[in-house]
Amino acid sequence: MRFAIALFAPGHSPSSRRALRFAQAALAGGHQITRLFFYQDGVHSAASNPVSPQDELDLPREWREFVQTHQLDAVVCIAAALRRGVLNRDEAERHRKSAANLEAPWELSGLGQLHEAAQMADRLISFGGQ
């Protein structure tokens, strides 16, 4: 089965952890992930600057490693990211901000990528949406 996964919840939320565990289990079970789409507060899971306390799970790092290890298509909604200060180098320069906090393997793109992912997948699974 091909899954598209949309994450709406902040980076250190239980929903973000459930989404990651679901994605790991899906791949371990022989399924495919057509795209991971980070939207609304879910864009914080892609930011490179959160620092987790030593005794807590570092979910943004785990997401990054998961995406890199499995070479997944991981998209961060550009509108949601800009609104929340999650910027790649190009957007930081364009908006004259002093720093970028979104790096590879994440890709900024529009909401159309979520629609496309849903069309390519057998199931769209969302985590953290109201």
PyMOL commands that set and color helices and strands:
alter all, ss='L'
color gray80, all
select helices_A, chain A and resi 14-28+40-46+59-70+78-83+89-94+112-120
alter helices_A, ss='H'
color red, helices_A
select strands_A, chain A and resi 2-7+32-38+74-77+107-109+123-127
alter strands_A, ss='S'
color yellow, strands_A
deselect
rebuild
show_as cartoon
